[in-house]
């Protein structure tokens, strides 16, 4: 029972408690069965806004054109298969007989191929300018100097590697 009810005089506590419980249950059931007084549903959409009639008509016309073209192609193919027996792709006309500069293009291609071969042989026979073994030795010496100068052991340099190099160890990626 709440404080406000204590101020009211009652004759029987048990009956009053039963009455209060009944009132609370009735209140809970009314709250549970209560219906909304505001309609917050989506409004019904008009049917002419859902469908686009002109678009549908254009699509139907397009599909009809495609069907007509497919039917015409099928008829042509069936005629070719029935009458000629295959596809004739030969052109016996002298109008398109041969290219006038075919020999010139062939000589040009041979000249370019010969030049490419001479360039390739010169590249293969030339001596390299840089010596990677000398670079590796210089890198090892530089690292040794750095180890001698540093107070703490330097971490492995470059690209986020975190391995440490011992004083006597050689760098292996140089």
C-alpha positions as CSV (number, residue, x, y, z in Angstrom):
1,X,0.0,0.0,0.0
2,X,1.2,3.5,-0.6
3,X,1.4,6.4,1.8
4,X,-1.7,8.2,0.5
5,X,-3.9,5.4,1.4
6,X,-2.7,5.2,5.0
7,X,-4.2,8.6,5.7
8,X,-7.6,7.2,4.8
9,X,-9.3,5.2,7.5
10,X,-10.2,1.6,6.6
11,X,-12.2,-0.9,8.4
12,X,-10.6,-4.2,7.2
13,X,-7.0,-4.3,6.0
14,X,-7.4,-7.6,4.2
15,X,-10.4,-6.5,2.2
16,X,-8.8,-3.2,1.4
17,X,-5.6,-5.0,0.1
18,X,-7.7,-7.3,-2.0
19,X,-9.6,-4.3,-3.4
20,X,-6.4,-2.4,-4.2
21,X,-4.9,-5.4,-5.9
22,X,-8.1,-5.8,-8.0
23,X,-7.9,-2.2,-9.0
24,X,-4.3,-2.5,-10.0
25,X,-5.0,-5.7,-12.0
26,X,-7.8,-4.0,-13.8
27,X,-5.6,-1.0,-14.6
28,X,-2.8,-3.3,-15.9
29,X,-5.3,-5.1,-18.2
30,X,-6.7,-1.8,-19.5
31,X,-3.2,-0.6,-20.3
32,X,-2.4,-3.9,-22.0
33,X,-5.6,-3.9,-24.1
34,X,-5.4,-0.2,-25.0
35,X,-5.4,0.7,-28.7
36,X,-3.5,3.6,-30.2
37,X,-5.6,6.7,-30.9
38,X,-3.2,8.0,-33.5
39,X,-2.9,6.2,-36.9
40,X,0.9,6.2,-37.7
41,X,0.7,3.7,-40.5
42,X,2.0,4.6,-44.0
43,X,-0.7,6.1,-46.2
44,X,-1.9,3.9,-49.1
45,X,-0.1,4.7,-52.3
46,X,-2.1,5.3,-55.5
47,X,-1.8,2.6,-58.1
48,X,-0.9,5.1,-60.8
49,X,2.2,6.1,-58.9
50,X,3.4,2.5,-58.4
51,X,3.4,1.6,-62.1
52,X,4.9,3.6,-64.9
53,X,2.6,3.0,-67.8
54,X,4.7,4.8,-70.4
55,X,7.8,2.9,-69.4
56,X,5.9,-0.4,-69.6
57,X,4.6,0.4,-73.1
58,X,8.1,1.3,-74.3
59,X,9.5,-1.9,-72.9
60,X,6.8,-3.9,-74.6
61,X,7.5,-2.2,-77.9
62,X,11.2,-2.9,-77.5
63,X,10.6,-6.6,-76.7
64,X,8.3,-6.8,-79.7
65,X,11.1,-5.4,-82.0
66,X,13.6,-7.8,-80.5
67,X,11.3,-10.8,-81.1
68,X,10.6,-9.7,-84.7
69,X,14.4,-9.3,-85.4
70,X,15.1,-12.7,-83.8
71,X,12.4,-14.3,-86.0
72,X,13.9,-12.7,-89.1
73,X,17.4,-13.9,-88.2
74,X,16.1,-17.4,-87.6
75,X,14.3,-17.4,-91.0
76,X,17.5,-16.3,-92.7
77,X,19.6,-19.0,-91.0
78,X,17.1,-21.7,-91.8
79,X,17.1,-20.6,-95.4
80,X,20.9,-20.7,-95.5
81,X,21.1,-24.1,-94.0
82,X,18.3,-25.5,-96.2
83,X,19.4,-24.0,-99.6
84,X,23.1,-23.3,-99.5
85,X,24.3,-25.8,-96.9
86,X,26.8,-23.5,-95.3
87,X,28.3,-20.1,-95.1
88,X,30.2,-18.9,-98.1
89,X,33.0,-16.5,-97.0
90,X,35.2,-16.6,-100.1
91,X,35.6,-13.5,-102.2
92,X,36.6,-14.3,-105.7
93,X,36.3,-10.7,-106.9
94,X,39.5,-9.2,-108.3
95,X,38.5,-5.9,-106.9
96,X,39.7,-7.0,-103.4
97,X,42.2,-9.6,-104.7
98,X,45.5,-8.6,-103.0
99,X,47.3,-5.8,-101.3
100,X,49.5,-3.6,-103.4
101,X,52.0,-3.0,-100.6
102,X,52.2,-6.5,-99.2
103,X,55.8,-7.0,-100.3
104,X,56.9,-3.6,-98.9
105,X,55.3,-4.4,-95.5
106,X,57.0,-7.8,-95.4
107,X,60.4,-6.2,-96.1
108,X,59.8,-3.6,-93.4
109,X,58.9,-6.3,-90.9
110,X,62.1,-8.3,-91.8
111,X,64.2,-5.1,-91.3
112,X,62.6,-4.4,-87.9
113,X,63.2,-8.0,-86.8
114,X,66.8,-7.8,-87.8
115,X,67.3,-4.6,-85.9
116,X,65.7,-6.1,-82.8
117,X,68.0,-9.1,-83.0
118,X,71.1,-6.9,-83.2
119,X,70.0,-4.8,-80.3
120,X,69.3,-7.9,-78.2
121,X,72.7,-9.4,-79.0
122,X,74.5,-6.1,-78.0
123,X,72.5,-6.0,-74.7
124,X,73.4,-9.6,-73.9
125,X,77.1,-9.1,-74.7
126,X,77.6,-5.9,-72.8
127,X,79.2,-5.9,-69.3
128,X,77.1,-4.6,-66.4
129,X,78.0,-1.2,-65.0
130,X,77.0,-1.9,-61.4
131,X,78.5,-4.6,-59.2
132,X,76.0,-5.9,-56.6
133,X,78.7,-7.8,-54.7
134,X,80.6,-4.5,-54.2
135,X,77.4,-2.9,-53.0
136,X,76.8,-5.7,-50.5
137,X,80.3,-5.5,-49.1
138,X,80.0,-1.7,-48.7
139,X,76.7,-2.1,-46.9
140,X,78.2,-4.6,-44.5
141,X,81.1,-2.3,-43.7
142,X,78.7,0.7,-43.2
143,X,76.6,-1.3,-40.9
144,X,79.6,-2.4,-38.9
145,X,80.7,1.3,-38.5
146,X,77.1,2.1,-37.4
147,X,77.2,-0.7,-34.8
148,X,80.5,0.7,-33.5
149,X,79.2,4.2,-33.2
150,X,75.8,3.5,-31.6
151,X,75.3,3.4,-27.9
152,X,72.5,0.8,-28.2
153,X,72.2,-2.0,-30.8
154,X,70.6,-0.6,-33.9
155,X,67.4,-2.2,-35.1
156,X,67.3,-3.8,-38.6
157,X,66.7,-0.9,-41.0
158,X,64.0,-0.5,-43.6
159,X,60.4,-1.5,-44.2
160,X,59.3,-2.1,-40.6
161,X,61.6,-5.0,-39.7
162,X,62.2,-5.2,-36.0
163,X,65.0,-7.8,-35.8
164,X,68.2,-6.7,-34.1
165,X,71.6,-7.4,-35.6
166,X,74.3,-8.7,-33.4
167,X,77.6,-6.9,-33.4
168,X,79.4,-9.7,-35.2
169,X,76.5,-10.8,-37.5
170,X,76.4,-9.8,-41.1
171,X,73.3,-8.3,-42.6
172,X,71.7,-11.0,-44.8
173,X,69.5,-8.8,-47.1
174,X,72.1,-6.7,-48.7
